[in-house]
């Protein structure tokens, strides 16, 4: 089985949803997480704090440089994610559709690279 990253993206320019809509999304995501676990597809998941509190670490010529803020200045940012196992891309896309409905936002699907060398 292949592992896939299902990532949820947010726009910092979008107004925050009303509290009741956020609570609904939280409930739906909890239910989706339980469905993933019951199906044996769950590996790991998490929500992230906003990129404004990110710290970037970079090593340049052996010197460690630490800076505040996100690495990339973009219109969207990663808000949360799931790591799942699925037999193929179609199955991962089906899980992503359920995740998108649960969190009420877009979900990007990307497979992890294989550890085995390609022949």
Secondary structure, 3 states (H helix, E strand, C coil): CEEEEEEEEEECCCCCCCHHHHHHHHHHHHHHHHHHHHHCCEEEEEECCCHHHCEEEEEECCEEEEEECCCCCCCEEEEEEEEEEECCHHHHHHHHHHHHHHHCCCEEEEECCCCCCCC
